[in-house]
Amino acid sequence: MTVKAFSRGAAAALALLVSGAPQETVAQSDAAAASSQRVEAQNLKGVADFIDGVMAQQIASHEVAGAVVTIVHRGETIFARGYGHADIDNGVKVDAERTLFRPGSVSKLFTWTALMQQVEQGRIDLDEDVNRYIDFTIPPFEGQPILVRHLMSHSPGMSDVSGISVQTVEELTPYGEWIKAHIPARLWAPGTEIAYSNYGVALAGYIVERVSGEPFADYVENHVFQPLNMNSSTFREPLPDALAPRMANGYELEDGRLAAEPFELFSSIMPAGSGTSSGADMARFIKAMLNEGRLGRTRILKHDSVRLLMSDSMANAEGLPSMAHGFYVIRDAGPRLVGHGGNTGDFHSLLVLAPEADFGFFVSMTGGDKSSQGRTDLANAIIGRVFPQAPASRVAAAQSEVPPTGTYRANRRDYSRDPRPEFDIKVEAAGANAIVVTSRDETTYWERIGPMTYERVTGAREGGPYDRIRFHGDKNDLRMSYASMPYMAFHRVKPEDAGPIAAGGDK
C-alpha cells in the first residue's frame, strides 16, 4: 500500500512503514538450503555496473527522483553510490556520503538496539508485563498482559493506529503523550498472531526512555549514533540546523512532473519511524550488526543481544520465514537473510543483512508512487544477483485438497474504522495446481509447490527471489501468509464480515 494512493494528509499516517518489505522478496527455494553461505566472487564481480543498470531502469520507469545504495562486505563498504537528484529544481544531485534520506521503519532497528542495551543493563526483562515500565496502563486481553517480548515480534494483539503523521510542526504531540491518548484496541491474545504494530514499537521506545531517564532522541544519539560516529543520523523533527541543508526532498508526481513535498513529520510515534540518516551512516550500523555489535573499538551491543535480534521469534505460517526479534526474516537459509523495510509517504527504504556471509546493504529512494516498487525491484535484483536461488519443484495437489479461493483481508489495520474492501486480496483457482491472486490493480500467477503452498511464477529475475504464499488455519478461519510479509497475515472474509470487523472476531 502506498501513501499517495490516498489524500496526502490522512494517508501518510496510515502508510508510515506500512510494510516495509519488498513485495516480491525472498522465500527459500529447494536449492537455497544447499547453497554456499559465503558470497561467491563471481556474484560480486561487476555488481557496480549491474546496479547502475537497474537504477537507470528504475529512474526511467518508476518515477524515481533520487536514491542511495550502500553495500558492505567483510567489514568494508564495497559500494556506495547516489543516483538522481536530492533537489530537482536546483539541480542538486544525490551525494552517497552526505545526502540524507528518511529510512522510515528501518529506524525501528535503532529502537530495538536501544531496548536491548537496557536489557543488558538489567533494567528491562523481556518477559515482563509492559505495564511494569510505563506510567499508564495497557489493559490486558482476557487477563493476558502484553510482554516486552511481544513488542519485538509484533504480536501484542492490537489494532493498528491512524493519525500518526501531521502536516506542521505546531501540530506535533510529544510521542509519550500521543501513545497515552491513542491506546489501540486489544483484539486477540498476545503472542498468538503477528500483525505489524507501529504503536508497539513507539511503546518500546517509551520504555527505553522511562527506564534510562533520557528522552528517546537523546538516548539514541548518546548510545547508538555517537558511539558509531553516525553523525548524520537523528530522530528529531524538524531536522537540526546542521543537517537540514543536506536533506533530500520528498517528491510526488503532479501533472507528469516530480514536485517537491514538505518534510514529513512522524515524531508523534518517534521510535517507530521518524529517523533521518545517510547511506554512509547506515553502512556503519550494518558493519556493527554484522560484527555482532562492535565497530572498531566501540561495542554498542553484546554478541548475544545481536544474535537474539536476528533469531526467530514466531511465525504466522509454518514453513515460511518468521519474525525475528525486531528484525524480520527475509530468507531462512542459503544464506539466512534478515532485515527491515520502511515506507513513508515520500521515501522507500530497505536494510538487508546476511550475517553468515558478512554481507549487507541499504537502499533508499524518493519519488512518485512507483518509486516504492522501484525500491523493491532494486533490492530483489541485488539479492538475486548475490545469492541466487532456483524455483521450487512443482507438486500436484491431492484430490482431497480444496482450492483456497475467496477474498482475504489483512489483520494489520485500524479496527476502529470500517474495513476498506478495495485493499482485500482475491484468490481464484487456475486449474488444480495454480491460483491467480488479485490485489488492487495487480494480478499475479502462482503454482503449487506443496500442501496449500504456492510459488509466484512471474515477477522475479533469473536467480530469484521467488515469493511464496501458504494457506493455513481451519476451514472456518482460513488464513493466507506471504513469505515476503512475515509481519502480517490475511484472513478469508466471510460474507457476514464484509462490513466493519468486531473486536476479537474473525479478522
N, C-alpha and C positions, 0 to 999 in steps of 0.2 A: 504494500500500500504506500502510495506516495502522497506527501502532504499536499502538494499543489493540485491534486485532483479535487480538493475542496476549496472553500473560501480560505484565504490565506490565514486570517486571524485564528479562527476556530480550528482549522485543520492542523496547523503546526503543533498545536497542543496534543492532538491525538497521535501525531506521527513521530514525535521525537523518538528516534531509535526504535521505530516501530518494530523493527525487527533486527535490523542489522544484518542478517545473514544473506549471503549471496543466495538467490533463489534457485540456483542450479548447483549449489555447492555440494560437494563430495559425499558420496556414500561408499563404503568398502565394496570392492568387487572381488570375485573369486580369486583373481590373480594378485590382489593387493597384499594379502597377508604374507605371501611368499616372496614379495619383492624385497630388495635391499633397504636397510634403514638409512643408509648414507646417501648423499646426493651424488649421483653419477656425474662424472666430469663432463660427459658429452651433453648432459641436460642443462648444464650451465654455460656451455660454450655458445657464444652468440646470443646470450639472453638479452643483452642491451639492444641489439638490433631487433630482436623479437618483440620486446616491449615497445620500442619505438613504433614498430609496425602496427601493433594492436592499438596503441594510443592514437595514431594517425586515423585509424578506422573509427575509434570512438569519438574523436573530435569532429570527424566528418559526418557521422550518422547518429550520434547520441547527445547532441546539444551540450557537449562538454565545453565549459569556458576555461577551466584550469584544473590542473591535477598535480599531485606529487606522488612519487613511487620511491620507496626505500627498501632495500633488501640487505639482510645481514646473514653472513655465513661464517662459522668458526670464529666468532668474536669480532669480525671486521665488517664494515659497511662496504659491500662489493658493488652496490648500485644505488645511486641517489640522483634523481632527475626530476625537474619540473617541466610541465607541459602547459601550453596555452597561456592565458593571462590571469593575473590576480586582479587587474583593473583594466577592462577592455577600453573604456572611454579614454583613459590616459595612457594607454599603450604600455602598461606595467606588466612585464612577464613574470610568471611564477619562478621564484628562486628556490631551488630544492633545499637550501640551508636555512633561508630566512623567512620565506613566506609562511604565514600562519593559516591553518585550516581548523575547522571545527570537527573533531573526531566523533561527536555525538556519543552514542552509548559505549564506544570504545573507552570513554572516560571512566566507565564503571570499573575497569581493571585497576585504576588508581585507588578507587574506593575500597575494593576488596583487598588490595595491598595494605592500605591503612588499617583495615579491620584486622587482618592477620598480624600486623605489628602489635596491636593491642591484645590479641590472643596470646602472642608470645610473652607479653609482659604480665600476663595473668589477670588482666582487667576485664577480659571477656571470655566467657565459656560458650562454645558453640552450641552446647546442648541445654542452655538456659533459656527460659521464657524471655522474650524481648522486653517485656514489661519491667524486668529487673533493672534495666539500664536507662529507662526513659522517664520523663516527668509527666506523662499522661498515660492513659490505659488503652491498649488494643483489646477489645472484647474477645474472649475465647469462642471457639466454634464447638458447640456441644461439649463444653468442658475442656477442649483441647487447645492449649496455647500455641502460638507461633514461636518456634525456637529460632535462635540466630542462624543455625544451620539451614533452616528452611528458606531464609532470605537468599542464601548463596546458591540454592538450587532453583530459585524462582518458583517455589512450591508453598507459599503461605496460604493458598486457598482464598485469595482475594479477587474482587473485581479490579479491572483496570481503572484508571482515573483520567479525567479530561481536565482541560483548563490549565495545563502545565506550562503554557507559554503566554507571554504578554507582548504588547506592541511598544510600550515605552518604559523607560527606567522607573518613572514615577509609579507605575502600576506594579512593580515587583514587590512581593512579600517575602521577607526572610524565610528561608525554606523550613526552619524549625517551627515557625508559626503556621506555615502553609500545611505541613503534614498533620499538625494537630487539628486543623479545621477541615481536613479532607480525608478522614479515615475511610477507606473503602469498605464496602460490604463484604462480610465473610460468607463464602459460598459453598465451600466444601472443606473437609478436614485437611489440615496442613500435612505436607509430606506425602500426599496421595496422588497429586496430579500437577504437572508443570504448566503454568500459564504466566508468561513473562510479566514482570511487575516493576515498573519504574518506581512506584511508591515503596516497594520493598527495599530497593537499593538506596533511595533517599533516607529511609528509616535506618539502614545500616550506617550511612554517613553520620546521621544524627547520634547514633550510639557511640561512634568514634569520638564525636565532639563532646558528648557528655562525660565519657569515662576519661578522656585525656585532658579535659579542661581547656582545650584550644578550639577556637572557631574552625570549622571544617576547612575552609580555603587556606587558613594559616597553617593548619596541621599538615595538609598535603604538601604545601610549599616547604615547610620546615623538615619534613621527614621522608618525602619521596622525591620531589622535584629538585630541591637544592642539593641533597646528597648525590644525586645522579647528574648534577650540572645540567638539568633540564630548565635552563633559564628563560626559555621562550614558552613556557607552559603555565597555565593558570586555570582556575575555575571561576575567576572573578568576572562579573558583568556589571557595568561596561568594562572593557579592557583597560588595564593600566596604561597611562600615557606613553610609557616607553614601548609598549607592544602594539598599540592601536595602529600606527602607520604601516605596520607590516602585514596587517590582516587582509587576506584575500576577500574580495566581495562575494556575497552570495548572488545568484542570478535566477531569473525566471524568464521564460520565453514569452515575449509580448509582441504581437503583430510581426512574427517572423524574425525578431532580433532578440538577443540576450540583454535584458535590462537589469541593472544592479538593484539589489534589495537591501533594506536596512539590516543592521546587525541583529541577529536573533537573540532572544532573551529567554533563558530556561532556568535561571537560578532559583525559581520557586521550588524546584526539585534538584538543586545544585549537584549533590553527589551522583545523581543518575545520568547527568549528561551536559553540564554547562561548560565543559572543558574546551580549551583552545590550545593548540600545540603546533609545532613544526615537524617536518619529516625527520630532521636531524635529532630532535628530542625524542621522537618516538623510536628511533633507532637505538638510542641509549637505553630506553626502557626495555626494548626487545633483548638487547645484549644482557642486561641484568637478569631478565627472566630465564633466558637460555642458559645462563651461568648460575642457575639456582639461587638467585637473589643477590648476586655480587657483581659489581662493575669496578674493575681495578682494585683498589684497596678498600672500597666502600661496600658495605653489605647493608641492604635495606630489609631483607628477609632471610630467615634461616632456610636451609635447603628443604627441610621437611615441610615448611609452610608453602614453598613454591610447589612442591610435589602434590600437596593437598589441593591447592588451587586448580591444578591441571588434572587431578584424578577424578574418576567417575563418581557422581553422587547418585542420581536416579534418572530413569528414562520413562517417557510416556509409552513407548512401544518396545518390546523385547526384539532384539536383533537389529535395531537402528542406533545410531550414535545418541549419546545421553548428554545431559548437562554434566559439566564438571562442577567445581565449586567457584562460581563467579565466571570463569571461562565456560564456553560450551565446546563440545566435541564436534569437530568437523569431519574427521575420519578416524575410525577405530584403530587402523593399523596400515602399515605399508607405505610410509610410517604413520604413526598416530599424529593427527593434527588437531590442535586446539586453537581457540581464538575468540574474537568478538567483533561484531559489526556495529555500525551506527548510522542512522539517518536522521538528520534534522530536515527542516524544510528545504534548505539550500545545499547541504553538504552530505556526502555519502562516502563512508569510510569502512575499512576492514583491516584488522590486525590478525595475522596467522602465524602460529609457531609450530615447528616440527622439532621438539626437544631432542628426540633420538638422533636427528640428523644435524643438530646445531644450526638450524636454518629458520629464518622468519622474515616476514615482510609486512609493510604497512602501505596502504593506498588510501588516498582521499581525493574526491572530485567535487567540483561545484559546477552548476549549470542548470539547464531546464529539466523537466520531468524525466526525460530519457537518460539523464546522466546517472541516475540510480542504477539502471540496468547496465550502463557503461562500467560502473564500478564492479558490478557482478561479473560482467564478461571479462574484464581485465584480471580480476582475482582468479577466476576459473582458468583463464589462459595460463597464468603463472603456475598454478597448482598442476595443471595437466602437463605443462612443459617439464617441470622439475620432478614431479612424482607421478608419472603416467600410470594409468591403470587400464585394464581391459574390461569391456562389458561383461556382465554375468551371464552364465548359461541360462537359456530359456527352459522352463519346466512346464509341461502341460498340467492343467488342473484336473483333479479328480472329479468325477461326476457329482459327488456329494457337495462340492464347494459351490455356494451360491454367490453369484457376482455381486460385489459390494456397491451396487448402484444406489443413487439417491443424491440428496443435497446435504452438504456438510457446512457447519458453521464454527468459526474459531472460538475457542474457550478464552482467548485473550481479548477482552473488550470491556467497555464501560457498561455494566449491567444496570445502571440507573437510567439508561437511555434505551429506547426501542432498538431492537436489532435492525441492521441495515442489510436487507436481502441482496442488494447489489454486490456485497462482498462475500456472499456464500459461494461455495465451490460445488459444481455439478459433476457427478461421476456417472458415465454411461458405459455399458458393455460394448466392446468392439469384437464380437466373436467370443469364444470360450476362454481365450487366453490373453486378452488385451482389454484395456479400458481407455476411454477418452475423458480427459479432465478439462473442464472449462472454468476459468477464474477470470471474471470480468471480461475483458476483450481478448484473452489469450486461451487458445485450445492446444492441449498437448496430448501426446500418444504414449502409452506405457504398456510394456509387455510383461507377462507373468514370469517370475524367477523363483517362486516358491509359494508356500501356502499363504494366501492373502497378501502377497508381496509382489510389487511391480517395479520395473526399472524404466526410466524415461528413455525413449528411443532417440529423439532428436534434441538439439539444443546444446550438445557438447562437442568440442573439438576432438580430433583424434587424440587419444590418451586420456580422455575424460576431462573433468569428473562427470559421473553419471548419478543423477539423483534417484532416490527410491521412495516409494510410498508403501506403508504397511497398514492394513486394516486390522483392528483389534477390538476387544471388548465382546459383549454378548449381543445377541440379535436385538435386544431391547434398547441397547445403548452402544451401537456400533461407532467406532472412532477411527479416524484416519490421521496418521502422522507422516510427516516428511523427514527423510534423513537430513535435509538441509535446514530444518527448523526444529531442533530438539527442544526449543524453549516454549513450544505451544502445541496444542492438538486441535483437531476438528471433530465435532460430534455430529452424527447424522441427525437431521432435523425431522421431527415428527410433524405431521400435518397440524396438530393442535398447538405446536410450538412455533408456528410461523410468525406470531406476534411477539410481544415482549416476553423475556425469559424470567421466570420466577427464581428468586434466590434459593440456591440449594437444589434446584430441579435439574432436568436434563439440559446440559449446557450447550 
